[in-house]
Amino acid sequence: SILVNFTSGRYLFNCGEGAQRLSFENRARMSKLTAVFLTRVDWDCMGGLPGMLLTLADAGARNMTICGGHNLVHALAATRHFVLRSDMGVAAKELRDGDAGATFQDENITVTPERLQRLEQQSSADAAKKRMPPQSHDARQSNISEVILPKTQPTPCVISYIVEGPMVPGRFDPTAAKALGLKPGPQYGALIRGECATTSDGSVIRPEQCVGPSRASGIFIFIDCPSPDYILALTTNPKFTSFLDISENQDEDKKNRLLLVIHSLGPGVVQDERYKTWASLFPKHVQHMVSAPEYVPDNNPFQRHLRIQTAMSLTDPLTFIRPQASDRPDLLLSTFIESDKLVIPHYMTVFDMEPTPRLDLSSVPLLLTPEEMENKVKTGSNLQTTTSILSATEPRIVEGDDGPVVCPIGTGASIPNLYRNVSANIVCVRGYGGIILDCGESTVSLLKRFLGYPSRNQLNMRIKQNYIEFMTSLRFLFISHMHADHHLGTIQLLHEWNNLTRMNNPQPRLTILAPARFWVWLEDYAGVQDLGLDRVDFISCRETLISGSSPGTNYAKQKPVPKSEGSIAKLKNDLGLSDISTCSVVHCPWAYGVSLTHTSGWKLVYSGDTRPCANLVDLGLADGKAPTILLHEATLSDELRRDAVAKRHSTISEAVAMALGMGAENLILTHFSQRCLTLP
């Protein structure tokens, strides 16, 4: 993501998952965000946008413009089930070649989009247009909350942007003003504002007598080239060619005003000679920022979380897993092009466009590797005291344990924050497959760090799978309710799962158990991006719902529809389960808890978000068996019980009482308020 700052507004280019959390980590303020520009309408570029819109709306933002390519309105309208803030207006502008209104312009910036499309996409895109119902451009610009979604198909075009700043006022000449009889103060100010000033003898002084001519400001280009398939379209685009330092280009002023090119490149692009040759033709004074997986090391940007997780892993390495990271890139940046103005855009890299172009690396944070962080943490006297106390009871791996491994990897409530991400819990059922209980934003990123990608995280001694192995064994996803912090990571999860498993033989299937509206959201968004829903079995939580509200009641589930009945039987077989049940809980409409009972005897109950309620106790005691593990939310501390009641959450003591009420053998607490920053 690139953030462009002016005194009166801010502009964001791309907003992937984790962008909001990164802004908190680095104190990058989004309070004056005016517009967001997307290079692609897919989750890689917009996965953090729904959560950010909710946060900005709650902070008082009233208007937002979002610009992107085809399907932008559809993608935003698909979020209507959970991104709904009536006091914030969102204007979606689909940018298309040839549209008179395609250029975004306000008092700060002028943005010109350039759409890039693979040759084989153009024919399929034309065919898709013929299949779609006709729409006017105005209809695509309409109020998102009123859009009735038409059918659409993925059209993976890419937009790169040419961005120009405002006219720069001419320099004020105080010597000339003084010679004309003016005095410093209001008279000078009037001239600078473009107004006339009057001397003491009545002479009228015009601005041009003391102020130099205005000039056009600098230009930067944001290039997105996700794969080598787009290189031909990019390198032959006449708008970009006009900036190159070649004999055919006579517009020296335009080339001189180009100050910065930001290259956002997918795998394989930086090693393609076509792209490297093209990039080398920009004028020598241009600063290049190159972001590519081959050049950028897999550092962990969330250093506060790494520090506390490292400290806890030193006291109990089996329970608290230190996330994986690396500071070693695959290739050196010097292999790209020959230039002394070439940098990797690390977090908080700044380029000043005006008044003097300047690269500023002073705000780039020092990102410690996990090993460096461990050495830093070990110097703390409190940790040394704690580890000496715990040495006699050092945890050890229990051999021959056939029970599930439950790992909360996102334990924060509401929004991502410095020390914890939003809700996500993984369950490894040995010998069967994987389960995810709720899937907040950036769950995929956390899975990669905790499990290891591409190699296994050797410090994770509980789950002996790397990320790819876990994803290919994933069989079940449960979403407890429709609040964004519990499911915004699902799109990226399904996208990755689909890519990793679609070539397998036989192709695995995934079962999703969630509120019925969740499937509507997935089907709507799948028109924008292929999620592999043809291999997903969906079950509404109502179809596994228990009836009754107190222990001893004769429980009877609602009869599933025939399709879901087969899906439930398949899920049980896939994971070795004897029972899958849900219950309504006290939080928001269509909020559920879930119970999983295994044929080997263990039982797991997950509360989702809820006030203490009899239904969940009934679920825990169904079939006369108490839970082996209760995974229960504990959003607030006991002194904040009034807030818990008002927001329909539980306090820590209430979660403990629920465990006692159903006789749970083990209790895991999660979903802590972000006010409890450093609570494990």
N, C-alpha and C positions, 0 to 999 in steps of 0.2 A: 504494500500500500504506500502511496505517496500523498503527503499532506502539504498543500500549498497555503501559505499564511499571508494574510493582509490584516491591517488594523481593523477593518470593517467586516471581515468575513474569512472563512476557511473553506477549502475545497479538497475533497478526498478522491483519489483515483484508485479504484478497487478497494474492496472491503471484505477480505476473506475471513474465515473462521479465526478467532483469536485476536482480531484487530482491536476490539474494545479492551480486552485484557492487556494487550501490549501498550495501549495508550495510557492505562492506569499505571503500568509498570514504569513507564518512561515519562510520566507526567506530561504527555502530549494532550493538550486541551482540545476538546471537540465542541466546546460550548457555543461557538459562533459558526458551526458548520452550516454552509449555505447550499452546497450541491455535492452530489456524488456522481462520478463518472465511471462506468463499468466498461472494461475492454471486452468482456465476454459475458453473456447472460448464462452463466453456469455457477455452480456452488463454489468452485475454486475462487472465483472473483467476487461473489456476493454472499457467501455463507455467513459472514459476520454482520450483514446489513440488517436483517430483521431484529436481532437483539439490540443493535445500536439504535435503531429507530425507536424502540420501546424505551430505552434509557434516555434518549434525547427528549422524547415526548414527556416523560415523567419529570425531566429537569426544566420543562417550560418552553421548549422549542415549539414554534408554531407553524413554520413552513419549511419544506425541504423539496429540492428538485433533484430527481434522479435521472441520469441520462445513460442510455445503453442501446444495444441493438435490438433486432427482432425478438419478440417474445418477452420483452421487459415488462410490459403491462401485465401479461399473463402470469409471469413469475411472481410479481408483487401481489397481484390479486389472489393468487393461490394461498398467500399467507393470511387471508382475511379471517380465518378461524381462530387465530391467536395473536395477530398483530392488529389491534384495533384500539386506536386512540382518537376519539372524535374531535379533540381540540387541536390536533396537528394535521395540517394539510400537506399531502404528498403529491407533487406533480411529477408524473412519469413521462419522459420524453424519449421516444424511440428515434434514434438517429439513423437516417438512411441517405445513401448517395442520391444526389439530385434533388433533395428536398430543400426548398428555399429556407425553411425554418430549422435546418439541421444544425446550424452553428449556434452554440450557446454564447451569450454575451451579457455582461452586466458592467458595473462601473469599475470592476477590477480585472477581469480576464475575458478574453475571446478564445473560445475553444472550437477547433475545427476537427471533426471526426473523419477518419479515412478507413472505410470498411475493406477488409481483406478476406478473400474467400478462395478456397481450393477450387481448381477447375472442375473436379468431379462433383463438388458441392453445388456449383451453379445450376447444373441441369436438374439435380434433385430438388433444389430449392424452388426452381420454376415449377416443377411438377407439384410440389407441395402447395404452392400458391393456388394452382388450379383446383386442388381438392378442398381448399379451405373456403368457407363462406365469405363473400365479398364484404370488406369493411372500409369505411372511409378513414383517412388519416386522423381526422378529428375524433373518431370513435376510439382510436388507440390512445388518444391523449386525454380521455375523459377521466372523471373522478373514479379512482380505483375501487372505492367501496361500493360503487354502483354497477361495476362491470359484471355481466353474466358471462362466465368463461366459455368461449367457443373452443372447439377442438383445435389443437395445434400439434406441430411436430418439431423435434429438435432441428435447429438450423445453426450449426456451430460456426457462424461467421465471427471474425475477430475485428475489433476496432482499435486502431492506434490514434493518438490525439496530438495535434499541433496546438500549443497553448501560447498565447501572446498576452503580455501584460498591458496596462493602460498607458496612455500617452504620459510621458514624463515631463513635468513643467520645466520651463527654462530656468536657468540660474539667475537669481536676483543679484543685481550689481549695486551694492550700497554706496559705492563711490559716485556712480552716476546719479543716484537719487539725491545724495547730499549736494552735489554740484547744481542740481536743479532746484534747490531750496527746500527740500523735504527733510523732516526730522525723524529719527528712529521712533518706532512705536506704532500707533494706529495707521499712520500714513504708509509706512512700509508694508504693514499687514494688508492694507487694501490693494496695493499694487501686486503683492504676491498672490492674492485671491483673484486677480484679473480685473480689479476695479480701478477706477480713476481716483486720483488724490489731488487735493487743492492746496497750494502753498499759501503762506501768510499774505502774499500780495495778490492773491486771487487767481493765479495761473493754474490751469488744469493740466496735470501730468498724466499721460496715458501709460498703461502697463508696459507696452512695447518699448517705451523710452528707457526703462530700467531693468526689464526682465528679458532674458534671451529667449529665442524661439523654443517651443516644445519639441520633443523628439519622440520617435517611436521607441518603445521599450524592448527588452530582450525577449527571445523566444526559446521555449524548450519543447522537445518532442518526447512523448511517452510511447514506446514501441512494445507491443505484445506480439511475440511470435512463438506460440506454444509448441510447434513441431516443425521439422524441415518441410512439411507439405505446404507451408505458407510462404516460404522464402521467395519463390518466383513472383508471387503477387506483390510481396513487399518491395523487392528490389527493382521491380519495373513500374512501381507506382509513380506517376509524374509529380505528384505533390511533394513526395520525399526526394525524388531525384533533383528537384529544383534547388535543394539545399546543398547538394554535393559539390565538391570542388573539382569540377570537370569543365572542359573548354566550352561545352554547349551552354553552360549557365552564365548569363551576363548580369544577373541581378546581384551585384556585389553587396548592396545594402542588406538584402535579405540574408545572405550567407553570413555577413558580419554580425547580424543581430541574433543568429542562432548561437546560444551559449551552452546548452546542455542537451544531451541525448541520454535517455534512460532506457536501457535494454532489459526487458523482462522476457527471458527466453526459456523455452522448454527443453527437455532432454534432446541432445544431438545437434542443436542449432549452432552452438558455439564451435563445434568441430567441423561444420560445413564450410567449405572454402567459398561458396557463393556468398554466404552471409558475411564472412570475415572480410572478403574483398570489398563488398558494398559498404560495410561499416568504416573501413579505412579511408573511404573517399570523402568523409565529412571534413570540413576545414580543420586545420591543425589546432586552432585555438579552442575548439569545442571540448567541453568536459564530458567524458563518458562514464556512466554508472552501469555496471553490468551485473545483473542478477540471473544466475543460471545454476542448476543443481550441481554441475560439475565444478563450479568455482566457489560456491558458498558452503562453508562447513556447517555441520549440523549442531551448532551451539545451542544451548538452552537459554532462551531470552528471559525466562522467569527465574531470576536469581534468588529472589526472596523465598520462593517455594522450594528451590533447590537447597537453599541453606537449611531450612527447617526440616525438610525431608531427609537431608544428609545427617543432621543431628539426631533425628529419631531412629534412622537406620543404624547408627552406631550403638544405640542402646538396645535395639531389638531388630536385627537384620531380617528376621523371618516375617515380621509383621509389616515393617515399613521399608518399602523398596526404593532404593535410590534410582532416580530416572537416568536413562542412558543419554549420552551426548558425545559429540566429537568435535575437535577443533581442526581436523585435517581434511582439506578439500581433495577431491579427486584429481583436479588439474590446477596448475598455477595460472593466474590471470595474465601473465606475460605471454601465454600461448595464444591470446586472442588477436590483438593487433598491436603494431608498434606505435606507441603513443606515451607521452609523459603525463597525459591527463586521463588516466584510466584508474578507476577505483571500484571496489565492491561496495554497494550501498548497505553497509551495516546499519543496525538500528540507530536512529537519530543522526544519521549523516545529513548535513545541512549544506545546501548550495544557495548563496545569496545572489539573486539576479540583479538587484539594484541596491544602492547606487553604483557599487563596484562589484562586478562578478567575482565570487570568492567561494572556494570550497572550505567548509568549516567542519572539522572532525572533533572539535573540543567536547561535544556532548555525547559522543559515542561511548556507551557503557563498556566497562571491562567485564567480559563474560568468562567466568571461571569454568574450567572443566570440572566434571564430578570429582576427579582426583584432587584438583587444586582446592575445591570447596571443602573436601574432607580434611585436608591438611589445615585449612583455615579454621574449621569448626573444632578440630581437636585441640587447638590452643586455648579454648574456653575452659576456665576452671570449674564452672558448674557441670559441664559434661564429664570432666575427669572425675569429679566427686560421684556423679550419678553412675558412671560405668563401674566404678570400684564397688559401689553398693550392690549393683546387679550382677557382678561377676559370678557370685555363688549360684545364681539361678539363671545362668545364660541359656536362652532358648535353643532347642535343638530340633532338627527335623525328625518327625515321628515316622518311622518306616511302617509300611503296610496299612496306612490310613486310607480307606476307600471312600471317605466322605468328600463333599464338595469343597473346593477352595473358593472362598468369597472375598473379593477384593474391591472395596470402594475406591475408585480412582478420581471421582469428582464428588467432593463432599460439601460444596458451598451452596447456599440458598440464593435464589433470585437472579444474581448477575455474576459473571466471572470477576475475580478479584486477585489481589497480589499473591495471596498464600494458597488459594484453593480455587479450583474450577467448579462449574455447575454439575448437577447430578449425573452420575454414571457409576454403575456397579457391574463388575464382571464376575461370572461364576464359571469355574472349570469343573465339569463333571467327568472325572477320570474314566477313561475307557469309552466315553460316549461323545462329548462335544462341548461347545461353549454356549453360554447364555449371557445376555446383557440386559440388565434391569435399569431402565431409563437411560437416555442417551443425549445428554446436554451438548451444547456447542463445544467443539474441539475434542470430543471423545476419541476420535481417530488419532489425533496427535498424541494424546495421553497414552493410548494403547501402544503406539510405537515406542514411546519413551520407557514405559514400564515393562513391556515384554521384550523390546529390542527389535530394531529394524536397521539393516537387513539381517544382522546376526542376533542371536538370542542375548538378552541381558543376563549375564552370568550371576548377577546379584539377586535375581528373582529366583529364589530356591523353592518357591511354592508352585509356580506355574512354569513348567519346563517346556515352554513353547515360545517361539518368536512370534512377531506380529502376523506374519503370513500364515504360519501354521495355525494360530488361533482363529484367524479370519476364515480360513478354509474349513475349519471344524465348527464354525458358528452355526447353530441350528435354531436359536430362539431369541427373539427380542420382545421385551415387555415394555410398554409405555403406560405409565400410571394415569396420566391426565394430560390435558392439552396446554398447560402452561409452557411457555417457550423454553424455560431453563431446564426442562425435562426431556426435550425431544429435538432441539434444533441441530443436534449432531447426526441425526438419522440419515439425512440426504447424503452426506459425505460417506457415512458408514455403508449405505447401500451401494453407492457408486463404486467404492473400493471393493466391496464384497463381490459385486457383479464382475468387475474387471479381473479379480483374482480367481474366480471360480467358473466363469462361463466357458473356458476351454477344457475344464475337467471332464473326465469320462468315467462314470456317469456324472452329469451335472447335479450338484447338490441343490436342495431347496431350503428356504428359510421361512420359518413361521413367525408372524408378528401377531401378538395379542395386545390389543389397544382399544381405546374408545372408538366408536364407529366413525367419528369425524376425522380421525387420524388417517384413515384410508382415503377419504375424500381429498385430503391435503396431498397425500402421496400421489394419487392418480392425477390430480391437477398439475403438480409439478413435473411428473413424468412426461408430460407433453413438451417440456422444455429440455429435459436431459434424461437419457436412458438410465434407469435405475435397476433394470432387470426384474421388474415386477411380474413378468410372466413366470418367474421361478419363485415367487413369494406367495405363501398361503396366509391369508389374513383371517383372524378370528376376532370378532367383537367381544369385549369384556363381558357384555351382557349374556353371552352364550355359555359362559363358565361360571355364572353368578350363583352363589348359594342363597337359599332362602332361610328365614329364621333369624333370630337376633340374640339368642341366649344359649349357653351350653346345654346339651341334652335334647335339643330340637331335632326332629327328623329332617335332615338336610336333603334337598332335592334341587338339582340344577335346572335352569330353564332348558328346554329341549333345543339343542343346536339345529341349525338348518343342515340339510344333508351334506352339503359341501364342507361346512365347518366340522361336522361330525367326523368325517374322514380325515380332516387336517389335524384334529385333536388326537385321533388314534395314531396318526403318523408321528406327531410330535412326541407322544408318550413313548412310542417305540424307539425313536431316534435317541432319546435321552434316558431311557430306562425308567420312566416315571410311571407310577401307578395312579396318580391323581394330579390334576391341574384345576385349581379353583380360584375364583375371584370374589371380592365383596365390595360393595359401595362403602366409601369412607367419607368423612366429614371435612371437605375442603372446598371444592368448587364443583359445578355440575360435571358429571361423568368422570369422577375421580374414583380410583379403584386401588385396592390392595390385592396381592396375589399370594397363593400358597402352592408350593411344588413338593410333592411327596415322591420319594424314590423307592424303587422295589427293594433296595438294600436296607431300607428302614429309616433313612434320614428325611427330615422335613424342613423346608426353608419357607419362611413367611417374610414378605417385604411389604411395608406399610404404604409406600409412596408418601404423599403429603397428606396429613390428617390431624385433626384433634383426636384425643383418646376416644374410642368409640366401641360399643358392644359388638358391632359387626366384625371388627378385626379380631376381637377375642374369640368370637364364634368361629371365624375362619381358622384361627390357630388351633382350636380344640376340635375341629371337624374330624369325624371318623374316630373320635376318642383318642387321638394321639397328639401330644404336645409338640411344639416345634423344637427341632434340634438347634436351629438358628433363627432368631428374630432380627431382621435388619429394619430398624425403625428410625424415622426422622426425629431429630432433637434440635429444632431450629433455634430455640431461645433458652436462655438461662432462667432459673426459677423466679428471680425477681422481676422478670418481664412477662409474667403469666398473663397480664391484661392484654398485652400486645399479641400473645399467642392466641388468646381467645378471639380477639378482633380479626386476626389474619388467618384463623383456622389452622394453626400449627400446634405442635407439642413442645413442652419444655423437657429438659433432661430428666427431671424427676417423674414426669408423666410417662415418658418412654420407658423408664425403669418399671413403673407401676404396671404398664401394659405387659411387659415381659413376665412379671410376677403373676399377673392375672391369668396368663395362658400357660404358665409353667415352663417357659422357654429355658432350654439348657444353656444357651449362649445368647448374648445380646450385643449387637453391633450398632453403634449410633452413627448417624450421618446427617447431611443437610443442615449444617450449622449456619447461623446468621453470619453475614460477612462482617458484622460488628465484632465477632469472636475471631479476630484475625489469625492468631497463632495457635489456636486450639488444634491439637493433632487431628 
